[in-house]
């Protein structure tokens, strides 16, 4: 990206660290983070089942059966009484899984080890981005907040887009921050920003919002300028060129998912909009609470984030625009997943919060108390996260889900389905994509309305992930059910015509 110049922090109250400490601090953070991430690993995935669709698409890339994969997913999506998700997800993560699987093996342990590698690159990238806006110590604290946060560490277990998406988006913002004097380096940086925006888009479609941030960035002044810039049209267009060129090529290589996303958006209601508008601004701050909803922390930290954003808007308006657009997008989205959807905005959130703490330290009315409170908070979060994560790892009390698709009863059930049902059998189960991956059968959702299209019903005795599963009597009103397999968590019924 050419030479860069780190922007100084707003505050000069923090004493600089010795050079050898500064040089060793980030490697030490990465080392400890890597050890903690290994300690947090488990050997399963949860019943969320998004991961199953990503793995199905990744395996389809290796098998050269992408269109068949989309066709099967379209059947399960469109024939189910309840839409389980889009027909196909963006192909970026499946391609990443296919590459990882081809290099080693297409298994969960391989994917999780690569997640740790992505996580460590993310910590380093967040540090580099924070250095553009904060002092060296504050940037290290920002990186440490990501490195030691139990939520981020636990995400190394998930075969989901969050970690690679955040890494690619942070890299896009890093490309925008090239302050080199060379005209050629500025052109390259804009092209790189568009390229990383495209990579983010292949992981999550909301990666396209990075282009809007890149446009806003062109109007922001450099440290030597007083007013807003008036960029040339070519400067504004440069990030869009690689994005749309690469997207055209990508569209010819990978099949589209059809109308899955549009079908989901069609279910949006005013109640959805109102509820999401209340939930997501608070869910931003679940990053600091282990993913648990905390309105109190939002009230405490929210003003600091706004203060940091307002005081530094000439340097960070593009970050704020990206965060606001992401939130607006999910407010109109049908399904509400709180923190998970807000997680990608966490780098923006933490940087703006740190700038807010710098503003508090510089506030003359706060005096020495403001300086003490700001510096304590900046160092307190990473220290607290380090202590919590270390205790969890050291005591072996990392939260584990005893009921998951890879536990013994679930494995027995999937094995029975594979061995005792015909290849064209259609299963009714509360997680269709997990059944499709592990049971290797097409599957519809587990509502009574789905039974007339299904060959078997898998009824779950657990209700942790499927609280809405109807009673068995409601199924029996729709079809004749004959028990075929049973263990402590599941009963598999053959579905017949109702007498």
N, C-alpha and C positions, 0 to 999 in steps of 0.2 A: 504494500500500500504506500510505500514511500516513507520518508521521514515523518515523524510525528513529534508534537510537542505537548507534553502533559499540561493541562490547565491547572493553575494553582487553586488551592481551596479558598473559600471566602474568609476563612478564619486563620489567623496566625498564632493563636493561643497555644496550640499543641507544640510541645518541644520536639525537635527532630530527633529521630533515633540514630544511633551510630550506624555507619554505613554497613558494617559487617552484620549487624542485626537486621537491617533492611534486606540484605541479600539472602540471608538464611531464613527469614520469616516465612515467605511464601512456600519454599520447598518443605519447611517443617509443617506448615498447615496442610499441604497436599499429602505428606506422608501420614500424618495422623488421620486425615480424612479417609485415605485409602484403607487404613487398618480398621477404622470404624465401619466403613462400608462393607468390608468383608465380614465383620462381626454381625452385621445386620442382615446378612443374606439368609433366605429360607429356600425351601425346595418345592415351592408350589406357586400357583396363581390363585387369585380369589374368584368368586363367582360372578365378578363384574362382566366378564365375557367379551369385552372389547378386544382384549388381548388375543382371544381365540380367532377373531376375524383377521387381525393382523397376521397371525401365524398361518392361517389358511391362505391368505393372499401371498405371503412369503413363500410357502411351499409351492403354490401355483406357479410362481416365477421360476423356481428350480425345475418344476415338472413341465414347463412350457404349456400350462393349461389355464392361463389367466382368464380367457373368455368363458371357459367352462365354470371356473370358480365364480365369476360374476353371475352367470346364468343360474347356478345353484343358489347363490345368495339372494338373487332376485326372486326366485321361487319362495324361499323361506320368508322373505320380507313382505312380499305382496299377498301371499296366501294366508299369512298369519292374521288373526283377528286384532292383535295388538302389534304395531310396528316395532320390531326389536332393535332397529337401528338403520343407518343408511345401507343401501345395497352393497356398496364397497367404500372403504375408506381411501383417503389419498394414498398413493402407492409408495411414498417415500420411505416410511418405516418398513413395510414389507420388503422393499428392495434392500434396505439395510440388513434386515434379518436374513434375507437370502444370501447376501455377501458373507455375513458372519457364519451362516450355516455351511456354505460351500467351502470356507476356509477351514472350519473345524467340524462341527456336527450341528444339525438342526435340532438343538435341545435347549431346554430352559437354562441349565447351568452356563452354557456358552453365551446366551443372550444376556444373562445377568452379569457375567464377567465383563462383557463389552459395555454394559451400562455403567459399571464402575469406572471404566476408562473414560467414557463420555462425561461422567460426573466430574472427574478430576480436570478434564479439559474445560468444563464449564466453570469450575472454581477459578481456574487461571484466567479465563476470558472475562469473568465478572470483575476480577481484580484489575485487569488491564483497562476495562471500560470505566471502572470507578476512579482510576487514576486520572482520567480526563477531566474529572469534576471535583475531586476531593484531594486532600493531603495524603501523603504516603501512609500514615497511621490509620486514617479513616478508610482508605481503600483496602488496607489489610483487614480491618475490622469487617468491612462489607464482604470480602471474600470468605472470612472465617464464619460469618453468619450462615453462608451457604454451605461451607465445608462441614460444619458441626451440627447443623440443624437436623434433628431426628426425622423430620418429615422428608427432607431431601435425601437423607441417607436411606430411608426406607423405600424411596422411589427407585432405587437401584434394583429392587426386586420386581418392578413392574415392567412388563413388555408393553409399554405405552409410549406415546409420542412426546411426553412432557420434557424429558431430559434432552434428547436430541433437538427438539424444537427450540427450547430456550437457548441452547448452545448456538444454533445457527442464527437465531435472531440477535443474540448478543454480538456475534461476529458481524452481522449486518450493521449494527450501530457502531461498532468499532471502525468499520470501513468508512462510515460517514464522518468520523472524527479526525480524519487525516488533515493536519494543519500544515503540511509541507508547502513550501513556496513554489515548487515545480508545477507547471501547468500540466505536464504529463502525469505526475503522481496524483493530481486531483481528478483527472479523467479516469485513471485506473481505479481510484477509490470509489468513484460513483458507479463504475461498472461492477466493481466487487460488491458494493451495497446491493445492487440489483440482483446479482448472482446469489448472494446469501438470502435475499428476500425470496427468490425462487425456491431455493432449497428448503426454506421454512414453509413455503406454500405447498411443497410436495409432502410435507409432514402433517400440516394442518392448513386448511384452506384460509384461515384467518391470517396466515403469513402475508397475504397480499396487503394487509394494513401497513406493513413496513414501508411500502412504497409511498404511502401518504406521509409517513414520518420523514422519509428521505426528501420529499418535496418541501415540507416545512423546514427541514434543516438547511436548505439552500437559502432561505430568507434570513437566517440567524446571522448576526454579525460575528466577525472574528474578534479576538481580544483587543486588537488595535483599532477596531471600528466602533463608532458611537451609535449610528442608526442602523436600521434594518437594511439588508442587502437587497439589491435588485438583480437577481440572477438572470442570465441570458436563457433563452428558451432551450438551447441545447443542454445547458447545465441541468435544467429541470427534467429533460427527457432522458438523459444518459442512463439513470438506473432502470428505466422502463425497457430499454432496448434489450439487454440480456434476459430480463425477466420474461418478456413475451416471446423472444426468439427461442429460449430454452423451453418455454411452456408449449410452444408449437411442436417442437421435436418430441417432447414428453408425451403429448397427446396422441402422437402416432405410434408410440411404443407401448403405451398402457391403455387398456380399455377404460372407458368412463363408467361410473357407478350408476348411471341412469338417473332416476328421479328420486332417489332415496332422501336426499337432503330437502328437496322441495316438498316431499310428502310430509316430512317432519315439521317444516315451517308452516304448512297449511293448518296445523293444529294449534297455532298460537292464538291465545285469547287475551282480552283485557286483563283478566285475573293473572295470567302468566306474566304479562308485562309489569303489572303492579307489584307482584310478589318478587320477581327477579330484581326490580329496581330497588327493593328494600334489602334483598339478600346480598347481592354481589359487592356493593361498596364495603359491607362489613366482612364478607368472605375474603377480601384482599388481605386482611390482617390475620386471618387464620394461619398464614405463613409463620407467624410468631408464636402460635399457640398449639402447635402439633396437629394442625388440621381441625381443631375443635373450635366451634363457633364462639366468638368472644366480642360482643358488642362493646364491652368496657374498654378493651384495648383499642378498638377502632376510635372510640371517643378520645382516648388519651393520645394516640399516635397520629390520628387523622389530621389534626391541626398542624402538627410538625411537618407532615408530608406536604400539606397545602402551603405552608410557610416556605419550605424549601423550594417548591415548584414556582411560587410567585417571585421570590427573591432572585432566583437564578433563571428566570424564564428566557432570558436572551441566550442562554447556553443550553437549556434543557427543555424548551417548548416542544421539540420533536418527541422527546421521551414521554412527556405528558399527553400529547396528542395520541400517541400509540396506545398508552394505557387507557385513555378515555374511549377511544374507538373500539378497543377490545371489549371493554365493559359494555358499551352500547350494543355491540354485536350479540353478546350473550344474554343481554336483557330481552332481546326479541327471539331468543332461541327457545325451543319447546321444552327441552329437558333441562332441569336444573341440577348442576353438580357442584355448586358452591366453590369450594377452594380449588378443586381440580381445574376448573375453567379459569380461575384467576391466577393460578400458579405461574403461568408464563410471564405475567406482569411483575413478578417478584423482584427481578433486578432493578426495574424502574422504581418500584416502591421503596426498596432499601436505599438506593442512591438518593432519592428525594428526601427520605427520612433523615439520612445523614447530613444532607444540606440544610434541612430544617434544624438539626441539632447544632450545626455550625452557626446558623443564624441566631439561635438561642445563646450560644457562647459569645457572640459579638454584640448582643443586645445590651446596651449600657445600663438600662434600667434593671436588668437582672443581676448585674454586678458579678461578684465572685461566685454567688450561688448559681447563676446561669452557666458560668464556665464549668463549675464542678458537676452540675446536673447533666450538662451536655456530654462532657467527657466520660462521666460514669456510665451514661446510657450507651455511648458508642462502644465502649469496651465491655459493658455488662452483658449485652446480648450474646456475643460470641463466647464469653466465659461461661455464661449460664447454659448455653446449648452444649458446650464441650462437657460440662459436668454432667448434664442429664444424659447425653449420649454415652459417655464413658461409664456411668453407673448402669445404664441399661445393658450395654455390651458386657461389662464386667460381671454383672450378676446373672446374666442370661435371661433377664426379664423383658426382653424385646417382645412387644405384642405379637402374638401368633394366632392365626385363625385355625381353630381345631377342625372346622368343617370347611373343606375346600375340594375342588375337582380332582385333586391328586391324593386325597386320603384313601384309606383302605376301602371303606364302603362305596365310595364314588368309583374307584378303580374297578371294583368287582362289578358294579352295575354297568359301566361302560364296556367292560370285557364281555359281559353277558350279551349286551346289545350287539356287539361286533360278531360274536360267535353263534348267536341263536336267532337272528333276524335276517331276512333276505336283504340283498343289496338295494332293492327298490322300496324297502319299508320306509314309512314316514312316521317319525316319532313326535309326540306332543310332550314338551318339556319346558320348564320355566326359563332355561337358558339355551335357546336354539343353537347359537354359534359354538358354545362349549360342547354340546352334543354332536354337532357336525364335525368338530375337530377330533374329539376323543372317542365318540361313538361311531364315527364315520358313516353317519346316516343323515339324510335330510330331516329337518326338524321344524316344527311350528311351535308357536307359543302355547303355554299350558292353560288356555281358557276353555271352558266347556264348548264354546262356539267352534273351536278348532277340531273337536273330536271326529266330526264326520269326514274329515280329510286325512285322519291319522290312522296308522295301523296299531300303534302302541301308545299308551299313556304311561309316563314315568311320574309317579306321585311321590312327592318328597315329604318325609316326616319331620324334617327340620324346617324352621321358619325364619331363620336369621336373615336370609337374603330374599325370601319370597313370602313376605308377610301377607301379600294379597292373594295367595293361592286359595282358590275356592275349596269348600268342603267336598269330601268324596261324594256326598249325596247329590250335590249339584252336577257332578260329572255323570253319575248314574242316571240322572234324569234325561241325559242326552244320548247315552249309548250303553250297551251291555258291556260290562267290564269283567274279564276273567283273569285272575292272578296267574302270572307266569314266572315271576322271580321276586324274591324278597330278601332284604337284609335289614339291619337296624335303622338305616336312613332312607331306604327307598322301597317302593313296591312297583313292579312293572306289570301293567295290565294289558292284555290283548283287547283291542277295541272291536266290538261286533255291533250288528244292527240291534236296536232296541226292540224287545218283543212287542 
